[in-house]
Amino acid sequence: VAHQLNAKLALADGDLAEAEKQFDAALTELGNYPAPLVAWKVHAQRAQLKLQMNDAAGAQEPSARAQEIVNSIAANVHDQRNKFLSATRAVL
């Protein structure tokens, strides 16, 4: 999260190279310590950065990765929701 925030600060300062460096550092950390909600946002913001840098091709991979994470979260939430609802029906 710290690298993500540093990237956002760099973007606010107009330092696109530093923002990219910070997003890359965030993704490295997320590889070691998975946090899907943070990863989704970092990938999406990195895709936006690539578009801002006029690198549409470079935006495709982080955009696709963000979408994969969102789909995975949505699937897990649905599965957990069904388990929760089934469990509560058994108690009631």
VEXTORFI-377513 format. One record per residue (C-alpha): residue number from 1; residue in one letter; x, y, z. Coordinates in pm, 1 decimal, decimal comma. Example, Ala and Ser with C-alpha at 12.3 -4.5 7.8 and 13.67 -1.06 7.14 Angstrom:
<recs>
<rec><resi>1</resi><resn>A</resn><c1>1230,0</c1><c2>-450,0</c2><c3>780,0</c3></rec>
<rec><resi>2</resi><resn>S</resn><c1>1367,0</c1><c2>-106,0</c2><c3>714,0</c3></rec>
</recs>
This chain:
<recs>
<rec><resi>1</resi><resn>V</resn><c1>0,0</c1><c2>0,0</c2><c3>0,0</c3></rec>
<rec><resi>2</resi><resn>A</resn><c1>290,0</c1><c2>235,7</c2><c3>75,1</c3></rec>
<rec><resi>3</resi><resn>H</resn><c1>431,6</c1><c2>192,7</c2><c3>-275,9</c3></rec>
<rec><resi>4</resi><resn>Q</resn><c1>84,9</c1><c2>247,1</c2><c3>-420,7</c3></rec>
<rec><resi>5</resi><resn>L</resn><c1>50,3</c1><c2>572,0</c2><c3>-226,1</c3></rec>
<rec><resi>6</resi><resn>N</resn><c1>399,1</c1><c2>681,7</c2><c3>-332,4</c3></rec>
<rec><resi>7</resi><resn>A</resn><c1>299,2</c1><c2>613,9</c2><c3>-693,1</c3></rec>
<rec><resi>8</resi><resn>K</resn><c1>-9,7</c1><c2>829,1</c2><c3>-653,3</c3></rec>
<rec><resi>9</resi><resn>L</resn><c1>201,8</c1><c2>1108,8</c2><c3>-505,8</c3></rec>
<rec><resi>10</resi><resn>A</resn><c1>443,9</c1><c2>1081,8</c2><c3>-797,4</c3></rec>
<rec><resi>11</resi><resn>L</resn><c1>149,7</c1><c2>1101,7</c2><c3>-1038,9</c3></rec>
<rec><resi>12</resi><resn>A</resn><c1>25,3</c1><c2>1413,3</c2><c3>-862,8</c3></rec>
<rec><resi>13</resi><resn>D</resn><c1>371,8</c1><c2>1564,0</c2><c3>-908,2</c3></rec>
<rec><resi>14</resi><resn>G</resn><c1>373,9</c1><c2>1464,5</c2><c3>-1274,2</c3></rec>
<rec><resi>15</resi><resn>D</resn><c1>666,0</c1><c2>1224,4</c2><c3>-1226,4</c3></rec>
<rec><resi>16</resi><resn>L</resn><c1>546,1</c1><c2>934,6</c2><c3>-1440,3</c3></rec>
<rec><resi>17</resi><resn>A</resn><c1>876,8</c1><c2>746,4</c2><c3>-1425,0</c3></rec>
<rec><resi>18</resi><resn>E</resn><c1>872,7</c1><c2>746,9</c2><c3>-1044,1</c3></rec>
<rec><resi>19</resi><resn>A</resn><c1>506,1</c1><c2>642,9</c2><c3>-1043,0</c3></rec>
<rec><resi>20</resi><resn>E</resn><c1>589,2</c1><c2>347,3</c2><c3>-1265,9</c3></rec>
<rec><resi>21</resi><resn>K</resn><c1>881,5</c1><c2>254,4</c2><c3>-1040,4</c3></rec>
<rec><resi>22</resi><resn>Q</resn><c1>655,2</c1><c2>264,2</c2><c3>-734,1</c3></rec>
<rec><resi>23</resi><resn>F</resn><c1>381,5</c1><c2>58,0</c2><c3>-900,9</c3></rec>
<rec><resi>24</resi><resn>D</resn><c1>643,3</c1><c2>-200,2</c2><c3>-998,6</c3></rec>
<rec><resi>25</resi><resn>A</resn><c1>769,4</c1><c2>-209,6</c2><c3>-637,8</c3></rec>
<rec><resi>26</resi><resn>A</resn><c1>412,4</c1><c2>-254,2</c2><c3>-515,2</c3></rec>
<rec><resi>27</resi><resn>L</resn><c1>360,8</c1><c2>-548,3</c2><c3>-750,2</c3></rec>
<rec><resi>28</resi><resn>T</resn><c1>684,9</c1><c2>-706,6</c2><c3>-629,7</c3></rec>
<rec><resi>29</resi><resn>E</resn><c1>565,7</c1><c2>-684,9</c2><c3>-269,7</c3></rec>
<rec><resi>30</resi><resn>L</resn><c1>222,7</c1><c2>-817,3</c2><c3>-364,8</c3></rec>
<rec><resi>31</resi><resn>G</resn><c1>394,3</c1><c2>-1120,1</c2><c3>-516,0</c3></rec>
<rec><resi>32</resi><resn>N</resn><c1>537,9</c1><c2>-1196,1</c2><c3>-172,9</c3></rec>
<rec><resi>33</resi><resn>Y</resn><c1>235,5</c1><c2>-1091,0</c2><c3>32,2</c3></rec>
<rec><resi>34</resi><resn>P</resn><c1>-84,2</c1><c2>-1137,7</c2><c3>-169,7</c3></rec>
<rec><resi>35</resi><resn>A</resn><c1>-361,2</c1><c2>-887,2</c2><c3>-109,4</c3></rec>
<rec><resi>36</resi><resn>P</resn><c1>-610,9</c1><c2>-916,3</c2><c3>-396,7</c3></rec>
<rec><resi>37</resi><resn>L</resn><c1>-797,0</c1><c2>-591,3</c2><c3>-329,7</c3></rec>
<rec><resi>38</resi><resn>V</resn><c1>-474,4</c1><c2>-392,2</c2><c3>-328,8</c3></rec>
<rec><resi>39</resi><resn>A</resn><c1>-335,1</c1><c2>-584,5</c2><c3>-628,0</c3></rec>
<rec><resi>40</resi><resn>W</resn><c1>-646,3</c1><c2>-513,8</c2><c3>-831,6</c3></rec>
<rec><resi>41</resi><resn>K</resn><c1>-614,5</c1><c2>-140,4</c2><c3>-768,7</c3></rec>
<rec><resi>42</resi><resn>V</resn><c1>-240,7</c1><c2>-134,5</c2><c3>-838,4</c3></rec>
<rec><resi>43</resi><resn>H</resn><c1>-282,6</c1><c2>-317,3</c2><c3>-1170,0</c3></rec>
<rec><resi>44</resi><resn>A</resn><c1>-570,5</c1><c2>-87,8</c2><c3>-1271,0</c3></rec>
<rec><resi>45</resi><resn>Q</resn><c1>-374,8</c1><c2>224,2</c2><c3>-1177,1</c3></rec>
<rec><resi>46</resi><resn>R</resn><c1>-67,8</c1><c2>94,0</c2><c3>-1359,1</c3></rec>
<rec><resi>47</resi><resn>A</resn><c1>-281,1</c1><c2>42,9</c2><c3>-1670,7</c3></rec>
<rec><resi>48</resi><resn>Q</resn><c1>-402,9</c1><c2>402,6</c2><c3>-1641,9</c3></rec>
<rec><resi>49</resi><resn>L</resn><c1>-43,9</c1><c2>519,4</c2><c3>-1604,5</c3></rec>
<rec><resi>50</resi><resn>K</resn><c1>59,1</c1><c2>331,5</c2><c3>-1919,6</c3></rec>
<rec><resi>51</resi><resn>L</resn><c1>-225,2</c1><c2>499,3</c2><c3>-2108,3</c3></rec>
<rec><resi>52</resi><resn>Q</resn><c1>-113,5</c1><c2>836,7</c2><c3>-1973,5</c3></rec>
<rec><resi>53</resi><resn>M</resn><c1>235,5</c1><c2>753,9</c2><c3>-2104,2</c3></rec>
<rec><resi>54</resi><resn>N</resn><c1>80,6</c1><c2>682,1</c2><c3>-2448,1</c3></rec>
<rec><resi>55</resi><resn>D</resn><c1>162,9</c1><c2>312,4</c2><c3>-2413,8</c3></rec>
<rec><resi>56</resi><resn>A</resn><c1>-167,0</c1><c2>144,2</c2><c3>-2500,2</c3></rec>
<rec><resi>57</resi><resn>A</resn><c1>6,5</c1><c2>-189,2</c2><c3>-2561,1</c3></rec>
<rec><resi>58</resi><resn>G</resn><c1>172,5</c1><c2>-168,4</c2><c3>-2220,1</c3></rec>
<rec><resi>59</resi><resn>A</resn><c1>-165,0</c1><c2>-102,2</c2><c3>-2057,9</c3></rec>
<rec><resi>60</resi><resn>Q</resn><c1>-317,0</c1><c2>-426,2</c2><c3>-2185,3</c3></rec>
<rec><resi>61</resi><resn>E</resn><c1>-140,0</c1><c2>-664,7</c2><c3>-1946,0</c3></rec>
<rec><resi>62</resi><resn>P</resn><c1>-208,8</c1><c2>-476,1</c2><c3>-1620,3</c3></rec>
<rec><resi>63</resi><resn>S</resn><c1>-564,7</c1><c2>-409,8</c2><c3>-1733,5</c3></rec>
<rec><resi>64</resi><resn>A</resn><c1>-621,2</c1><c2>-778,7</c2><c3>-1803,7</c3></rec>
<rec><resi>65</resi><resn>R</resn><c1>-463,0</c1><c2>-874,9</c2><c3>-1472,3</c3></rec>
<rec><resi>66</resi><resn>A</resn><c1>-688,8</c1><c2>-629,0</c2><c3>-1285,7</c3></rec>
<rec><resi>67</resi><resn>Q</resn><c1>-991,3</c1><c2>-782,0</c2><c3>-1457,4</c3></rec>
<rec><resi>68</resi><resn>E</resn><c1>-878,7</c1><c2>-1136,1</c2><c3>-1365,2</c3></rec>
<rec><resi>69</resi><resn>I</resn><c1>-846,5</c1><c2>-1035,6</c2><c3>-1001,4</c3></rec>
<rec><resi>70</resi><resn>V</resn><c1>-1190,0</c1><c2>-869,1</c2><c3>-998,3</c3></rec>
<rec><resi>71</resi><resn>N</resn><c1>-1345,0</c1><c2>-1179,7</c2><c3>-1153,1</c3></rec>
<rec><resi>72</resi><resn>S</resn><c1>-1170,7</c1><c2>-1403,2</c2><c3>-899,4</c3></rec>
<rec><resi>73</resi><resn>I</resn><c1>-1288,4</c1><c2>-1190,9</c2><c3>-608,0</c3></rec>
<rec><resi>74</resi><resn>A</resn><c1>-1642,6</c1><c2>-1185,0</c2><c3>-743,4</c3></rec>
<rec><resi>75</resi><resn>A</resn><c1>-1645,6</c1><c2>-1562,8</c2><c3>-784,0</c3></rec>
<rec><resi>76</resi><resn>N</resn><c1>-1513,7</c1><c2>-1616,1</c2><c3>-431,3</c3></rec>
<rec><resi>77</resi><resn>V</resn><c1>-1762,0</c1><c2>-1373,7</c2><c3>-281,2</c3></rec>
<rec><resi>78</resi><resn>H</resn><c1>-2046,9</c1><c2>-1553,6</c2><c3>-455,2</c3></rec>
<rec><resi>79</resi><resn>D</resn><c1>-1922,9</c1><c2>-1893,9</c2><c3>-335,3</c3></rec>
<rec><resi>80</resi><resn>Q</resn><c1>-1882,4</c1><c2>-1770,5</c2><c3>21,4</c3></rec>
<rec><resi>81</resi><resn>R</resn><c1>-2221,5</c1><c2>-1599,8</c2><c3>9,9</c3></rec>
<rec><resi>82</resi><resn>N</resn><c1>-2390,9</c1><c2>-1926,3</c2><c3>-84,5</c3></rec>
<rec><resi>83</resi><resn>K</resn><c1>-2208,7</c1><c2>-2115,0</c2><c3>193,0</c3></rec>
<rec><resi>84</resi><resn>F</resn><c1>-2306,1</c1><c2>-1848,5</c2><c3>444,3</c3></rec>
<rec><resi>85</resi><resn>L</resn><c1>-2670,7</c1><c2>-1847,8</c2><c3>337,2</c3></rec>
<rec><resi>86</resi><resn>S</resn><c1>-2683,9</c1><c2>-2228,3</c2><c3>349,6</c3></rec>
<rec><resi>87</resi><resn>A</resn><c1>-2535,5</c1><c2>-2231,1</c2><c3>697,7</c3></rec>
<rec><resi>88</resi><resn>T</resn><c1>-2782,3</c1><c2>-1973,9</c2><c3>826,8</c3></rec>
<rec><resi>89</resi><resn>R</resn><c1>-3076,3</c1><c2>-2170,2</c2><c3>684,3</c3></rec>
<rec><resi>90</resi><resn>A</resn><c1>-2962,4</c1><c2>-2477,9</c2><c3>873,4</c3></rec>
<rec><resi>91</resi><resn>V</resn><c1>-2961,5</c1><c2>-2281,8</c2><c3>1200,7</c3></rec>
<rec><resi>92</resi><resn>L</resn><c1>-3296,9</c1><c2>-2113,5</c2><c3>1143,1</c3></rec>
</recs>
